[in-house]
């Protein structure tokens, strides 16, 4: 299914001429995937750079983003990418947004902290979500689109926690990791405790982690 935004303007006093008619602004595709790993249907939104249609033989790297629903961060990020690619500050890539169903389940690992468990009916599903991404979603994207083997993932807050956890525990999942304000307080700062040992393992794989924090890092996301 084509993913588009219809920009509609009301006519003032006269009917619109043919030149004034509104057309949908197509930014990519949307599709669903039946996941055995998480036991549910997941909606995927895909932004394709303009050069995807213009260069039939060209292949593109892929950036994956949790929080990638239309009502979440997908359109905002896709807009930024469109501008960046257009002005040459970003190279063209395919953006794959994963719409949430149970965000706090999927973005968190196991926890021994009783306070952590209060944020949602179910938590600790990050391993299953990672299995969905690696074993189901990424092969599907590769089959549907002209992509290279280069991949990246970006996330903020709890999604940033998932990004950091994946980098530390399964660093071969992606080439580049981008985490904004990751919720590293999860499970009594467990990831910070295991980071020194895990970073040594990740370094051998020559992966890249971009890490940014703000004054709001301690807030629940």
C-alpha positions as CSV (number, residue, x, y, z in Angstrom):
1,X,0.0,0.0,0.0
2,X,1.3,3.4,-0.9
3,X,1.9,5.7,2.1
4,X,0.7,9.3,1.4
5,X,-0.3,12.5,3.0
6,X,-3.3,14.3,1.3
7,X,-3.0,18.0,1.8
8,X,-6.5,19.4,1.4
9,X,-7.4,23.1,1.2
10,X,-11.0,24.4,1.2
11,X,-12.1,26.3,-1.8
12,X,-13.0,29.9,-1.0
13,X,-15.7,31.2,-3.3
14,X,-15.0,29.5,-6.6
15,X,-14.3,26.0,-7.7
16,X,-10.6,25.0,-7.9
17,X,-9.1,25.0,-11.4
18,X,-7.3,22.0,-12.7
19,X,-4.0,23.5,-11.8
20,X,-5.1,24.0,-8.2
21,X,-6.3,20.4,-7.6
22,X,-4.6,18.7,-4.7
23,X,-2.7,15.5,-5.2
24,X,-1.4,13.1,-2.6
25,X,2.1,13.5,-1.4
26,X,3.6,10.0,-1.6
27,X,6.5,9.4,0.8
28,X,6.7,5.6,0.7
29,X,4.9,2.4,1.6
30,X,3.1,0.8,4.5
31,X,2.6,-2.9,5.0
32,X,1.9,-5.4,7.8
33,X,3.9,-8.5,8.8
34,X,2.7,-11.5,10.8
35,X,5.3,-12.0,13.5
36,X,5.8,-15.3,15.3
37,X,8.4,-13.8,17.5
38,X,6.1,-11.3,19.2
39,X,2.9,-13.2,18.3
40,X,1.0,-10.4,16.6
41,X,0.6,-8.4,13.4
42,X,2.9,-5.4,13.1
43,X,2.5,-2.4,10.8
44,X,5.6,-1.1,9.0
45,X,6.0,2.3,7.4
46,X,8.7,2.9,4.9
47,X,10.2,6.2,3.6
48,X,11.9,5.9,0.2
49,X,14.2,8.7,-0.9
50,X,13.4,10.4,-4.3
51,X,16.4,8.8,-5.9
52,X,14.9,5.4,-5.2
53,X,12.6,5.8,-8.1
54,X,15.0,7.8,-10.2
55,X,17.9,5.2,-10.1
56,X,16.5,1.8,-10.8
57,X,19.7,-0.1,-10.1
58,X,20.8,1.8,-7.0
59,X,20.7,0.2,-3.6
60,X,20.3,2.0,-0.3
61,X,21.3,1.5,3.3
62,X,18.5,1.1,5.8
63,X,17.7,3.0,9.1
64,X,15.3,1.2,11.4
65,X,13.3,3.1,14.0
66,X,11.0,1.8,16.7
67,X,8.3,4.4,17.5
68,X,7.7,4.4,13.8
69,X,4.0,4.7,13.6
70,X,2.2,7.5,11.6
71,X,0.9,8.9,14.9
72,X,4.3,8.5,16.5
73,X,7.6,9.8,15.2
74,X,7.7,8.5,11.6
75,X,6.4,11.5,9.7
76,X,8.6,13.9,11.7
77,X,11.7,11.9,11.1
78,X,10.9,11.2,7.5
79,X,10.4,14.9,7.0
80,X,13.8,15.6,8.5
81,X,15.4,13.0,6.3
82,X,13.7,14.4,3.2
83,X,15.2,17.8,3.9
84,X,18.6,16.4,4.8
85,X,18.8,14.3,1.7
86,X,17.5,17.2,-0.4
87,X,20.2,19.7,0.8
88,X,23.0,17.1,0.7
89,X,23.7,16.9,4.5
90,X,22.5,13.3,4.5
91,X,23.0,10.5,1.9
92,X,19.9,8.8,0.7
93,X,18.6,5.8,2.7
94,X,15.5,3.8,3.3
95,X,13.7,4.6,6.6
96,X,11.7,1.8,8.2
97,X,9.4,2.7,11.0
98,X,7.9,0.1,13.3
99,X,4.5,1.0,14.7
100,X,4.1,0.3,18.4
101,X,1.6,-2.1,19.9
102,X,3.0,-2.5,23.4
103,X,6.0,-0.1,23.5
104,X,7.0,-0.6,27.1
105,X,7.0,-4.4,26.6
106,X,9.0,-4.4,23.5
107,X,11.6,-1.8,24.4
108,X,12.6,-3.1,27.8
109,X,14.6,-6.1,29.0
110,X,14.0,-8.1,32.2
111,X,14.1,-6.2,35.4
112,X,14.3,-7.0,39.1
113,X,13.1,-3.6,40.1
114,X,9.5,-3.6,41.3
115,X,9.1,0.0,40.4
116,X,10.0,-0.7,36.8
117,X,7.3,-3.3,36.5
118,X,4.6,-0.8,37.4
119,X,5.0,1.2,34.1
120,X,3.0,-1.3,32.1
121,X,1.1,-4.6,32.4
122,X,3.9,-6.4,30.6
123,X,7.6,-5.5,30.3
124,X,10.8,-7.3,29.5
125,X,10.1,-8.2,25.8
126,X,13.1,-6.7,24.2
127,X,14.7,-10.1,23.3
128,X,11.5,-11.2,21.4
129,X,11.3,-7.8,19.7
130,X,14.9,-8.1,18.6
131,X,14.2,-11.6,17.2
132,X,11.3,-10.1,15.3
133,X,13.5,-7.4,13.8
134,X,16.4,-9.7,12.9
135,X,14.6,-12.8,11.9
136,X,11.4,-11.5,10.3
137,X,11.4,-7.8,9.5
138,X,14.9,-7.3,8.2
139,X,14.6,-10.2,5.7
140,X,11.2,-8.9,4.6
141,X,12.6,-5.4,4.0
142,X,15.6,-6.9,2.0
143,X,13.1,-8.9,-0.1
144,X,10.9,-5.9,-0.8
145,X,13.4,-3.1,-1.5
146,X,16.7,-2.5,-3.1
147,X,18.9,-2.3,-0.1
148,X,22.6,-2.7,0.8
149,X,23.8,-4.8,3.7
150,X,24.4,-1.6,5.7
151,X,21.9,-1.1,8.5
152,X,21.4,1.3,11.4
153,X,18.8,1.8,14.2
154,X,17.7,4.9,16.0
155,X,15.6,5.3,19.2
156,X,14.8,7.8,22.0
157,X,14.1,7.2,25.7
158,X,12.9,3.6,26.1
159,X,13.6,3.0,22.4
160,X,17.0,4.4,23.1
161,X,17.4,1.8,25.9
162,X,16.6,-0.9,23.4
163,X,19.2,0.5,21.0
164,X,21.9,0.5,23.7
165,X,20.9,-2.9,24.9
166,X,21.1,-4.3,21.4
167,X,24.5,-2.7,20.9
168,X,25.8,-4.3,24.1
169,X,24.1,-7.7,23.8
170,X,23.9,-8.4,20.1
171,X,26.2,-5.9,18.4
172,X,26.2,-7.7,15.1
173,X,22.5,-6.8,14.6
174,X,23.3,-3.4,13.0
175,X,26.3,-1.4,11.8
176,X,25.3,1.9,13.4
177,X,23.4,2.6,16.6
178,X,21.9,6.0,17.5
179,X,20.5,6.5,21.0
180,X,18.9,9.7,22.3
181,X,18.3,10.0,26.1
182,X,18.2,6.2,26.6
183,X,16.4,5.1,29.8
184,X,19.5,3.5,31.3
185,X,17.9,3.6,34.8
186,X,16.0,0.5,33.8
187,X,16.7,-2.5,36.1
188,X,18.9,-0.6,38.5
189,X,21.2,0.7,35.8
190,X,22.0,-2.9,34.7
191,X,23.3,-1.9,31.3
192,X,25.7,0.5,32.8
193,X,27.1,-2.2,35.0
194,X,27.7,-4.7,32.1
195,X,28.8,-2.0,29.6
196,X,32.6,-2.2,30.3
197,X,32.8,-5.9,29.5
198,X,30.3,-5.8,26.6
199,X,31.9,-2.7,25.0
200,X,35.1,-4.7,24.5
201,X,33.3,-7.3,22.6
202,X,31.4,-4.8,20.5
203,X,34.7,-3.0,19.7
204,X,36.0,-6.1,17.9
205,X,33.1,-5.9,15.5
206,X,33.8,-2.3,14.5
207,X,30.3,-1.1,15.2
208,X,29.4,2.6,15.9
209,X,27.3,3.9,18.7
210,X,26.1,7.5,18.7
211,X,24.9,8.5,22.2
212,X,23.2,11.8,23.2
213,X,21.6,12.9,26.4
214,X,19.7,15.9,27.6
215,X,18.5,17.3,31.0
216,X,15.3,15.2,30.6
217,X,17.1,11.9,30.6
218,X,15.7,10.8,34.0
219,X,12.1,11.1,32.9
220,X,10.0,8.1,32.0
221,X,9.7,7.7,28.2
